[in-house]
Amino acid sequence: MSTTALSEYVCEDCGTLLRHSNPNTLESMRDVHNQLCVVKRQKTAAAAATVPKPAPAAAAPRAAPSTAPAAATPAMEAPPAPPSAGGSTTISLSGTGTSYGKVEGPIDAKFKESRKMAGTYEGIKVWGPVDAPGQLGIWGDSVCVDFDICVADGACIEACPVNVYEWLQTPGHPASEKKAFMIREKDCIFCIACENVCPPQAVKIFTKG
């Protein structure tokens, strides 16, 4: 029986060993580790602390008080609100569906052939059946997660190099009360890192082409 060769990466700062048979996935895992490595952060902070700070400039002489009336100070404008990534929402996370149990993986890779779209949540497609809060269906179009299988392990969120996912609270669901929500699905680079690391195999990425 043949075995798949494993690619390896060893962090030069903390010595952590990363292994994976898919080089692209290993590269994504390396990028994520480098962002989160505590030792690397400590070294960066220590290096920044050794950089000499510029001497403060000499204080300018005080001007004589003016007798002219002071001009009105313009009111500071509030910073613009961050753009919303949302869209249409027709799916509710609450309801009367409380009689469901946990569903085992893997996700059905051909679910689009057997399921119908039940609605959208902040612009993300949701494939039924949906009977909240116990049955939530499969979410996403290219980045797809079976919410009935997802156990909120968080591996997909940690592995994603472009921050596609964020947590979505799903109280009352039998598998977990939060899910990895692909709110920035359009940012996906199709590295399949999240699909490869999901323990219950709840993720399916439909690559371009």
C-alpha positions in Angstrom: 0.0 0.0 0.0 1.5 3.3 -1.0 1.7 6.2 1.4 1.4 9.9 0.6 4.6 11.9 1.1 4.3 14.6 3.8 5.7 18.0 3.3 7.1 19.6 6.5 7.8 23.1 7.8 9.6 23.8 11.1 9.2 27.3 12.7 12.7 28.7 13.3 11.4 30.7 16.2 9.4 28.2 18.3 10.3 24.9 16.7 6.7 23.9 15.9 6.6 21.2 13.2 3.8 21.4 10.6 3.1 18.5 8.2 0.7 18.0 5.4 0.6 16.1 2.1 -0.8 19.1 0.2 1.9 21.7 -0.3 -0.7 24.5 -0.8 -2.4 23.6 2.4 1.0 23.5 4.2 1.8 26.9 2.9 -1.5 28.2 4.2 -0.9 26.6 7.6 2.6 28.1 7.7 1.2 31.6 7.0 -1.3 31.3 9.8 1.3 29.9 12.2 3.6 32.8 11.5 0.8 35.3 12.3 0.0 33.5 15.6 3.4 32.4 16.8 3.9 33.8 20.3 7.7 33.5 20.2 7.9 35.4 16.9 5.7 38.1 18.3 7.9 38.5 21.4 11.0 38.8 19.2 9.3 41.4 17.0 8.2 43.4 20.1 11.7 43.2 21.7 13.3 44.4 18.4 10.9 47.3 18.3 11.8 48.3 21.9 15.5 48.6 21.0 14.9 51.2 18.3 15.9 54.6 19.8 13.1 57.1 20.0 13.7 60.6 18.4 14.4 63.4 20.9 11.4 65.7 21.5 11.5 68.9 19.6 12.2 72.1 21.5 9.1 73.9 22.6 8.2 76.9 20.5 8.0 80.3 22.3 4.5 81.2 23.4 2.7 83.8 21.3 1.2 86.8 22.9 -2.4 86.4 23.7 -4.6 87.7 20.8 -7.3 90.2 21.5 -9.2 89.2 18.3 -12.2 86.9 18.9 -11.3 83.3 18.4 -12.6 81.5 15.4 -15.1 78.9 16.0 -13.6 75.4 16.2 -15.2 73.1 13.6 -16.9 70.1 15.1 -15.0 66.9 14.7 -16.7 64.5 12.2 -17.5 61.0 13.4 -15.4 58.3 11.6 -17.4 56.6 8.8 -19.0 53.4 9.7 -17.3 50.3 8.3 -19.0 48.9 5.2 -21.4 46.1 5.9 -20.5 42.8 4.3 -24.1 41.6 4.6 -26.9 41.2 2.1 -30.4 39.9 2.0 -31.5 37.7 4.9 -34.5 35.4 4.7 -33.3 32.6 7.0 -34.0 32.7 10.8 -31.8 31.1 13.3 -34.6 30.6 15.8 -37.8 28.5 15.5 -39.6 25.4 16.7 -37.2 22.7 15.3 -35.9 21.4 18.6 -36.2 17.6 18.0 -33.0 17.1 16.0 -29.8 15.2 16.9 -26.2 15.6 15.9 -25.4 14.7 12.2 -22.2 12.9 11.3 -20.0 13.9 8.4 -18.8 14.1 5.8 -20.7 16.8 3.9 -22.5 15.6 0.8 -20.3 16.8 -2.1 -23.2 16.6 -4.5 -25.7 18.4 -2.3 -26.5 21.0 -5.0 -28.1 18.2 -7.1 -30.4 17.0 -4.3 -31.1 20.1 -2.2 -32.9 23.3 -3.0 -32.0 26.8 -1.8 -34.1 27.7 1.2 -33.0 31.3 1.4 -30.1 33.6 2.3 -28.4 34.9 5.4 -26.6 38.2 4.9 -26.3 37.4 1.2 -25.0 33.9 1.8 -27.0 31.1 0.2 -28.5 28.5 2.5 -29.5 25.0 1.1 -32.4 23.2 2.9 -34.0 21.6 4.6 -34.0 24.2 7.3 -35.9 23.9 10.6 -34.2 26.2 13.1 -32.7 26.0 15.5 -32.1 22.2 15.3 -31.7 21.8 11.5 -29.8 24.6 9.6 -28.8 23.0 6.3 -25.7 23.7 4.2 -24.5 27.3 3.9 -22.5 28.8 1.1 -22.1 28.6 -2.7 -18.4 28.2 -3.3 -17.3 28.0 0.3 -19.8 25.5 1.8 -20.2 24.3 5.4 -22.8 21.8 6.5 -24.0 23.6 9.7 -25.7 20.4 10.9 -22.3 18.6 10.9 -20.1 21.6 12.1 -18.9 21.2 15.7 -17.3 24.6 16.1 -13.8 23.1 16.2 -12.4 26.3 14.7 -9.7 24.6 12.5 -11.1 26.2 9.3 -11.0 29.7 10.8 -7.4 29.2 11.9 -6.3 27.7 8.6 -7.9 30.3 6.3 -5.2 32.7 5.1 -7.6 35.3 3.9 -10.1 35.5 6.8 -13.2 34.2 5.0 -14.9 32.9 8.2 -16.2 34.4 11.4 -18.2 32.8 14.2 -22.0 32.9 13.9 -24.0 32.1 17.1 -26.5 29.3 16.6 -28.1 28.7 20.0 -30.1 25.5 20.3 -28.3 23.5 17.6 -27.4 19.9 18.7 -23.9 19.8 17.2 -22.7 23.2 18.4 -24.1 26.6 19.3 -21.8 28.5 16.9 -20.8 27.9 13.3 -18.0 28.9 11.0 -19.8 31.4 8.8 -18.3 32.2 5.4 -19.2 35.9 5.6 -16.3 36.9 3.2 -16.9 34.0 0.8 -16.0 36.2 -2.2 -12.4 36.6 -0.8 -11.7 32.8 -1.0 -8.5 31.9 -2.9 -9.5 28.2 -3.2 -6.5 26.9 -1.3 -8.7 24.2 0.2 -6.9 24.6 3.6 -10.2 24.7 5.5 -11.6 21.7 3.8 -8.5 19.6 4.5 -8.3 20.5 8.3 -12.0 20.1 9.2 -12.2 17.2 11.7 -15.9 16.2 11.0 -15.4 16.9 7.2 -18.2 19.5 7.2 -16.5 21.8 4.6 -16.6 21.6 0.8 -14.9 24.1 -1.5 -16.0 24.4 -5.1 -13.0 25.7 -7.0 -13.1 28.0 -9.9 -13.5 26.2 -13.3 
